[in-house]
Every structure is written in C-alpha cells, then in structure tokens.
Amino acid sequence: MKYTLLIVIALFISGSAFAQPQKSDDQFVNVVEQSLALYYADYAEKSGGNYDSIIAALNYEDGQIVEFSDEVYCQRLNEMNKLTPFQLECNESTLSVIRFFVAKRRGFARVVLGRSKLYFDMYEAKLAEHGLPLELKYLSVIESGLRPQVKSRAGALGLWQFMYGTGKMFGLKENSYIDERMSPELATDAACRYLKQLYGIYNDWNLALAAYNAGPGNVNKAIRRSGNKTTYWEVRPFLPKETQGYVPNFIAAAYLLTYHAEHNIIPAEAPIHYAELDTMCFSSGIHMSTINQLIGWSESDIKDLNPIYKQSYIPETNPKQCIHGPIKQIGKLVSLEDSLYALEYSIYQAPRTTNPVSPVADNQEKDDEPATQTATTNSDTPTFYHKVRSGETLGSIASTYGTTVSKVMSLNGLRSTNIYVGQRLKIESTKGGQQTTNTTSPEPSTEKKYYSVRSGDTFGKIAQRHGKSISQLRKLNPGVNIDRLNVGQKIRVK
C-alpha cells in the first residue's frame, strides 16, 4: 500500500513529464514512470516522506529550464557524430524529441545520471571487450532507466529488457531463485552479443537498434515494404509506430546525457560508484538475513546491488554464486566467512535446543567492570565475559576473540544474533580478546597456484572463477596493475 501511494504521488507531481507525443502504451513511457516512481520511493524513505523536498531535489522549476536553438542542437549532434559510428541525424523527428526531453525529461535525466555511476563503467568495459560503440550504453537508459527491476507490460525484464525466450537464447538462465536477465554483468554481456549479431545482419547501427526493439522479423518486413532500402531513416515509415520513435528517443537520451551541464541538469546523488564494489563467492547456500545478522548489511541493500536473486536466498550452484557490494562490507564478510557458514547452519539447519543456557547465568560482574575478564571454568579453554559496546555485532565480537558466531551463540543460549549494548556474553577463547590480524588474508596454502590470463579476462572475472574476492586476489598479486592485464600474464590464484 505504501509503495502504491508513493507511485500515485510520484505520477501526480510529475504528470507533465509523461505527456509525450506518442502512443500511451509506449514502453519508454513505462520506463520513465517506473524509474521515477522507484526514485521517489527511495528518496521519500530516506527523507522521511517530505514530498516538497522531493520536488526540489528533482529541480522541476520551469524557470530553470535551459533551451537552445535547433541550430545549436544540430551543431552538437554533428560534434557527437564525429566520434561515433551511429548516424545521429539532425532532422525534425530527432529535434522534436530533443526539445521534448529538454523540457519534460529533466527529472528522468537527473536520476539516470546518478545511477550511471553504478553501471556505465561496467557497460563501457563490456562494450569495448566486444568491439562495440560505447554509445550503446545509452540504449539501456531508454530500455530500463538503468533500473534492473523495471518490467515491461510484455514481460521484458532487466537493464536491457530481455524477454524470457530471447534471454534464454543468449544464455540467461532462470529458476526459482535466480533470473539472470536481472544480472547487470550477465545481461550486459548477452546484450552485447545480441547487438553484435543484429549489426552483422543489417550493417547499420540504427537498424540494429530498431531490430532490438521490434525484433528482426518486423524490421525485415519494413525493409521489404520500403523497396529494400538499407538505412533506418528510409525504412522508418514502415516500422511499427513505437519503433519509429525508438531511435529518436535513443538520440535524444544520448544528447541530453552528454550535454546535461549545458541544460542546467545536475545529476542526482549516486547511491554507489562501480569502483566502490567488490565481489565474494559462496561455497554453500546463504540467506541474506544471515549476512545482515553477521555484519549489519541490510537485505534491501544487498538486493539492490544483486538484483539477479529473486528471493532473499542465494543458492549453492556450480560455478559458485557471488554477490557484489561495497568494499568495506565485502571485506567484513570475507574475514568472517567461516562464521557466516556456521551462523547459516545454526539458524536454518542445526537442531533447536529445548533448554537454552541463560546468557548471564554465570555472570556476576558489575556493570562498571571492564568489558572483558577471565572467569573460573572447568574447560581447558579460558573463558571470558564480554560487555557489548555500541556498533558491535556478534560477528565482530567472535572475530576479536578468534572464535565463531555459532560457538558464542551456543555458549549463551542465543537463538539469533541479535544483541544489545551492555549485554554480557560468555566466550571461550585462547586469544584473550586480542584482535586477530590479517583477517582478510587468503587461507594459507602449501602450494602456490597460478593462472594464465586469456583473451577477454578481467581481474574480476579471474577472481570470480577461482572463488575469491577482488581484494583477496589483490593480496596474492601485489604490484599487478589490475586494469591492464596481458594475455599470457601469470596471476597467482592460490
């Protein structure tokens, strides 16, 4: 209900942005509506539902709209044409859409510019890997507004809006837990292969875009009806009506995102940058709630950066399933990997105890005594009592004492990892509360193992292939420039 209300409010306060001169069922209208509604929902949650601040944040004041003459638009398109194989024609069809974008798509441009920090670097790397024009990154803008969760009325899904059948044709799998159409990396790679195939058919990038939108069958029919013309603009009158607007939409989006500063369009705040991400792969199935309990990384934030997972469960597969996240969070998770699996087991698989031990049964300390102190025990392992401080999690405490979360939970009869400031925990440890060092180092190995770089490899791909995080692989390869790998170069993976 809350989400529906946010969408209704979003549509009300931005209604003029959706009155474009095309069919009401145009997919791009749907993309804009969903993308802006999701942004409003996110912003409203973070700003406490202050809708006046939402309007101000998206800069909808008419007085601040900056427009230019058609001659300036044509001159700028001509400059863009010098650096791209696309035919960014400056004609009345294109100009009318640019004028509409400048006046009515400002909020959408702001949101997309903010989200581009998360995706465009990855897009450009994939496009370059496949030898494709970098301007194709703008195609995802009009397909999904850079929102992996956007779904078309026809069922197309993800950043590149793959239908189920087309996605399957290009290797994108789906099951009860995973939909690879929503994986930014996998879907982008599939889109690159599909676009490369379409360009191979038509030898015209604009026709390739039309085929991406309408399907090769509809484009082939239009070509025949046009008298076998070979360029998009000659074939355009015979294409489906929505596809007639598709390439002008692409050109207008490319223009506005390139010249956004000239139009006084300030990017919305970027939630996270691609360079701030790291990767971790799992050896067994993991619930996102377990990750949250261990290191305090919320399920919603995990899902936002890992939309491939349809539910909050990451299944065990071969090859391993991986998640992307901020370097700090992934670093914590890697250093507590054993505790993560133990906690997952204790919550979802281990038998429940019927008579849990009271977490303070053996604790007679006063609140003003030190946070840790030794206690008498019949065990060979020294026992300590730890007073929980602000910001600590069960995972961080277990790491400090060189023990595991499951052991701490068992000793204290805890059924979950929820703890509170001031709580005293009984801990068995030989480390006496000294912080362990090098917790993020890879497991020691008696034998080093190396991998020879192949064509198309990236540091991230190599890390994922060998079940390691980028940080772990960096530690194994000090001095290696991860952005410049050469075919045949040896990378240590163990």
Secondary structure, 3 states (H helix, E strand, C coil): CHHHHHHHHHHHHCHHHHCCCCCCCCHHHHHHHHHHHHHHHHHHHHCCCCHHHHHHHCCCCHHHCCCCCHHHHHHHHHHHHCCCCCCCCCCHHHHHHHHHHHHHCHHHHHHHHHHHHHHHHHHHHHHHHCCCCHHHHHHHHHHHCCCCCCECCCCCECCCCECHHHHHHCCCCECCCEEHHHCHHHHHHHHHHHHHHHHHHHCCHHHHHHHHHHCHHHHHHHHHHCCCCCCHHHHHHHCCHHHHCHHHHHHHHHHHHHCCHHHCCCCCCCCCCHHHEEEEECCCCEEHHHHHHHHCCCHHHHHHHCCCECCCEECCCCCCCEEEEEHHHHHHHHHCHHHHHHHHHHHHCCCCCCCCCCCCCCCCCCCCCCCEEEECCCCCCCEEEEECCCCCCHHHHHHHHCCCHHHHHHHHCCCCCCCCCCCEEEEECCCCCCCCCCCCCCCCCCCCCEEECCCCCCHHHHHHHCCCCHHHHHHHCCCCCCCCCCCCCEEECC
